[in-house]
Amino acid sequence: MKCAFSSFHAMVGVLTAIGGGSVAHAQTGLLNDTGQTSCYISYYGTGQTVACNDAANVGNGGYSPHQDGRYGRDVAAAAGQLTKTGGGVAGFDFTRICWNGAAEGAANCTGTLAANTTGTADSASPATDWACTRDNVTGLVWSLQTLGAMNWTAAQSATANDNTNRRCGYSDWRLPIRRELLNIVNNGGGSPAIDGNYFPATRTTGYWSTDVSRSYSNIAMGFVDYAWIVGFGDGGVDLPAQTDSNFVRLVR
């Protein structure tokens, strides 16, 4: 059971562009754009990826109107009309955060930062111990550590270590909801479908969310508890049983 989230992101881009075609109407607020900067044209069962402009896309009255790659923050970034707090591909805007809570470039978070993907601070280089990434669009702060693999029940307790050790100065780490994970998916990238410059060592398989579901399987199994995951191989979502093993990335 798998579906792409790009259609939701595409709708966000379209809605924010209503009122005019200018990139001045680029999406801002609490949702990222998708990172998708290409368009697709299909002719009688065959298709090709093309540049997202009116000529290549045959305008809005053509075969493939109003595609995701023609709207939103990604378009503004490509046109040089998007001001960012930090950096990132396309319309994404990320800032590296050191273990002590300082943002990159601030006091005690300078120089060549080394990604900390473990559960403890690097006492040998605390000033360059990059442990988190802040999303400047959504305001969320993400841990660089990938935990797992583990079942969904174990994932609920995976926050204990980072909260005890106050990763990046915080003690309120939690498991993300599905839409929060989807907000860091880069649909315009490869595998993993995420900005590797700000989320190194990301697995291409599933990451647990807090979103759950229960359904009747069969007479032998009865009701089965499921939980949503986001896979960073292609940015898709899936709904495995909570007893399956997947990875965890904490957020606050």
C-alpha positions in Angstrom: 0.0 0.0 0.0 2.0 2.9 -1.2 1.3 6.3 -2.7 3.3 9.4 -3.6 2.8 12.6 -1.7 3.8 14.8 -4.7 0.2 15.4 -5.6 -0.4 17.0 -2.2 2.7 19.2 -2.6 1.7 20.0 -6.1 -1.7 21.3 -4.9 0.1 23.4 -2.3 2.2 24.9 -5.0 -0.9 25.6 -7.2 -2.9 27.1 -4.4 -0.1 29.5 -3.5 0.3 30.6 -7.1 -3.4 31.4 -7.6 -3.8 35.1 -8.4 -1.0 35.2 -10.8 1.8 33.3 -12.5 4.7 35.3 -11.1 7.2 33.7 -8.8 6.4 36.7 -6.5 3.6 34.4 -5.3 5.9 31.6 -4.3 4.8 29.4 -1.5 5.8 30.6 2.0 4.5 29.5 5.4 4.7 26.2 7.3 4.9 23.7 4.4 8.0 23.1 2.2 7.8 22.9 -1.5 8.6 19.5 -3.0 12.0 20.0 -4.6 10.5 18.9 -7.9 11.8 21.3 -10.6 11.1 19.1 -13.7 7.8 18.7 -15.7 6.5 15.7 -17.6 4.7 15.5 -20.9 2.9 12.4 -22.0 1.9 11.8 -25.6 -0.3 8.7 -26.3 1.3 6.5 -23.7 4.9 7.7 -24.1 6.4 10.6 -22.1 9.5 12.6 -21.4 10.8 14.9 -18.7 11.1 18.5 -19.8 12.0 21.9 -18.5 9.2 23.6 -16.6 8.3 26.5 -18.8 5.3 27.5 -21.0 7.0 26.5 -24.2 8.1 23.0 -23.1 4.9 22.4 -21.3 2.7 23.6 -24.1 1.2 26.2 -21.8 -1.6 25.7 -19.3 -4.0 24.6 -22.1 -1.7 21.8 -23.2 -1.3 18.1 -22.3 0.2 18.7 -18.9 -1.0 22.0 -17.3 -0.3 23.3 -13.9 2.5 20.9 -12.9 4.2 21.0 -9.5 7.6 22.1 -10.9 6.1 25.3 -12.3 5.1 26.8 -9.0 6.2 27.6 -5.4 9.4 28.1 -3.6 11.4 25.9 -5.9 10.6 28.1 -8.9 11.5 31.3 -6.9 14.8 29.8 -5.9 15.7 28.8 -9.5 14.9 32.4 -10.5 17.1 33.9 -7.8 14.1 35.4 -6.1 14.0 33.5 -2.9 15.8 34.8 0.2 17.0 32.0 2.5 18.1 32.0 6.1 20.4 29.1 5.5 20.9 26.8 2.5 19.5 23.8 0.7 18.5 22.5 -2.7 15.6 24.1 -4.6 13.2 25.9 -2.2 14.4 24.1 0.9 16.0 26.3 3.6 18.0 24.5 6.3 20.5 25.5 9.0 23.0 23.2 10.7 22.8 23.3 14.5 25.7 22.2 16.8 25.2 20.0 19.9 25.3 23.0 22.1 22.3 24.6 20.3 24.2 27.2 18.4 23.5 27.7 14.7 26.3 27.4 12.1 28.3 30.5 12.0 27.4 31.6 15.5 29.8 31.4 18.5 30.8 27.8 19.4 29.5 26.5 16.0 32.1 27.5 13.5 34.7 26.0 11.2 34.3 22.8 9.3 31.4 21.0 11.0 31.4 17.3 11.4 28.1 15.5 11.2 27.2 13.7 14.5 24.9 10.8 13.7 25.4 9.2 17.1 23.5 9.6 20.4 26.2 11.5 22.4 28.2 14.7 22.0 31.7 14.6 20.6 33.7 15.9 23.6 36.8 16.2 21.5 35.3 18.8 19.2 32.2 20.4 20.8 32.5 23.6 18.7 32.1 21.8 15.4 29.8 19.0 16.6 26.9 19.3 14.1 24.1 17.2 15.5 20.8 18.7 14.2 19.3 20.5 11.2 16.7 23.3 11.5 14.1 23.7 8.8 13.7 27.4 8.5 10.4 27.1 6.6 8.5 24.8 9.1 10.5 25.8 12.2 11.1 22.1 13.0 14.5 20.9 14.3 15.6 17.4 13.2 18.2 15.1 14.7 20.9 13.9 12.4 20.8 10.4 14.0 19.0 7.5 12.4 17.8 5.1 15.0 16.8 1.5 14.4 15.8 -0.7 12.9 13.0 -1.3 15.5 9.3 -1.9 15.7 6.8 0.9 16.3 6.3 0.3 20.0 10.1 0.5 20.6 10.1 3.7 18.5 7.9 5.4 21.1 10.8 5.1 23.6 13.6 6.1 21.2 13.5 9.7 22.5 14.9 8.9 25.9 18.6 9.2 25.0 18.5 12.5 23.1 16.2 14.0 25.7 18.5 12.9 28.6 21.6 14.2 26.7 19.9 17.4 25.6 20.8 17.0 21.9 21.3 20.5 20.5 20.2 21.9 23.9 16.7 20.4 23.8 14.9 17.8 25.9 11.6 17.7 24.0 12.5 15.3 21.2 9.6 13.2 19.8 8.6 10.9 17.0 7.4 13.0 14.0 3.9 12.8 12.4 3.8 11.5 8.8 3.4 15.0 7.2 6.4 16.3 9.1 8.6 13.6 7.6 7.1 14.3 4.1 8.1 17.9 4.5 11.8 17.0 4.2 11.3 14.7 1.2 13.1 16.1 -1.9 11.0 14.8 -4.8 13.5 16.3 -7.2 16.4 14.3 -5.9 17.7 10.8 -6.2 17.8 8.1 -3.6 17.8 9.0 -0.8 15.1 11.6 -1.6 16.4 14.2 0.8 19.0 16.9 0.8 22.1 15.0 1.8 24.0 18.1 2.6 21.8 18.7 5.6 20.6 15.1 6.3 23.7 12.9 5.8 23.5 9.1 6.2 19.8 8.9 5.6 18.5 5.4 5.0 16.5 4.7 1.8 14.0 2.6 3.6 11.1 3.5 5.9 11.1 5.9 8.9 8.3 5.5 11.5 5.7 8.3 12.2 3.2 8.5 15.0 0.2 8.1 12.6 -1.5 4.8 13.2 -4.3 2.7 11.7 -6.1 -0.6 12.7 -7.9 -2.9 10.3 -9.3 -6.4 10.2 -6.9 -8.8 8.4 -8.5 -12.2 8.4 -10.1 -14.7 10.8 -6.8 -16.1 12.0 -5.1 -12.7 12.6 -8.1 -10.6 13.6 -7.4 -6.9 13.9 -3.9 -5.8 13.1 -2.3 -2.5 14.2 -0.4 -0.5 11.5 1.6 2.7 11.5 2.6 5.0 8.6 6.2 5.2 7.4 7.9 7.5 4.9 10.5 5.9 2.7 13.4 8.0 1.6 14.2 5.8 -1.4 11.5 7.6 -3.4 9.7 9.7 -0.8 6.6 7.5 -0.8 4.5 6.4 2.1 3.5 2.9 3.3 1.5 1.3 6.1 3.3 -1.7 7.6 2.3 -3.6 10.7 3.6 -2.1 13.9 5.6 -5.2 14.5 7.7 -4.6 11.4 11.2 -3.0 11.7 11.8 0.5 10.5 14.1 3.4 11.3 13.5 6.5 13.4 14.5 10.2 13.0 13.5 12.4 16.0 12.2 15.9 15.7 11.2 18.8 17.9 
